[in-house]
Amino acid sequence: MSTKIRQSHEVKGVQLYGNEVKLCQFADDTNLFCADLMSVENGLRIIKEFGEISGLKLNIEKTNAMWLGKWTKEKRKPLNRKWVNCPTKIWEFTSLMMRKQTMN
């Protein structure tokens, strides 16, 4: 999943010190950094496709979105996500968290 997102031309990351950053991962936490809403939609589509194959899914209850940079004052809340103003701790603020689906 992370390789597909990083290699995708449909997901535009943010520029950080001259490098394009699309993902930041630690353990089972994944933070997705996108330059525009279309990139967010494409990244979420890749994650959904990965979940259909692997059995993992996006944990919506722990999924947050946050405007960065010049967009921090943006009031829109698209994509049916919970939008927050600022993270409290880097690893507790989780943009995208993957969890193994429970078998019933």
N, C-alpha and C positions, 0 to 999 in steps of 0.2 A: 504494500500500500504506500509506504513512505517513498519508495523508489519511483513508483508510478507518478505520484504527486510531484516529486522533485523534477522528474524528466518531462512532465506535461507542459506543452506550450499553451494550454488552455488555463493554466493556473499561474497567475503573475504574483510573485512574492514581493516583499518590501525590500528596499535597498538599505543595507546596513554596512557602513564603512566600505562601500564599493562592491559589496557582495549581495546577491539576491538570496533572501532568506524566505523559505516557504514553510518550514516545519521546525519545531523544537520538540524533542521527545525525551522523556525520562520515565523509566519503568513502563507503566501502562497509561501514562498521560501523554497526550499529543496536543500541541498548540499549533494551530494553522494561522499563518500570517499572509494575508492577501492584499494586493494593491487596489482591488475593486470588487464590487459585488458579484460580477460575473465569475471572477476567479473563486470566490467563496462557494458559489453554486456549483462550479465544476469540481472543486475539491471535495465538497460534500457528496457529489455524485460518485466520485471515485471511491470514497469511503463506503458508500452504500453498496456499490458493486463488489468491493472487497468483502463486505459483510455477508453478501449473498453466497459467496464462495467459501468463506472461512467459518461462518457461524458466529462471527463477532458482530456486534451492533453498537451504534452510537447511543450512549446513555444520555437521553435528552434531559433528564433531571439534573445532570451535572454539566450540561453544555451551556456555556456562556459566550456571548459575543461582546466585543468592545471596539469602539472607534478609536483609531490611533492617529497621531500626528495632527495634520490640519483638519481632520474630521472629528476631533474630540468634542466639539460643541454640537455635533449633528444630533437632531432629535428623532429622526426616523428610526424605526425598529423593524427592519425587514426580515424575511426568511423564517418567520415563526420561531425565533430564538429569544432567550432571555438576554437582554442587553444590560451591561453594567458600566459604571463610570470609571472605576479604577480597581485594579487587583489589590488584595490585601497582602498576599504572599505569593511569590512566583510559582511554587508548585501546588499551592492550594487553588489558585486561579487556573482552572483547566478549561481551555476553549473546546477541546474535543477529548472525550474520554471513551475508550473502547472497553467493553465488558463482554465476557463470554456469555452467550445466551444460556439461560438455564434450561435444562431438559425436563420436560413434563412427562 
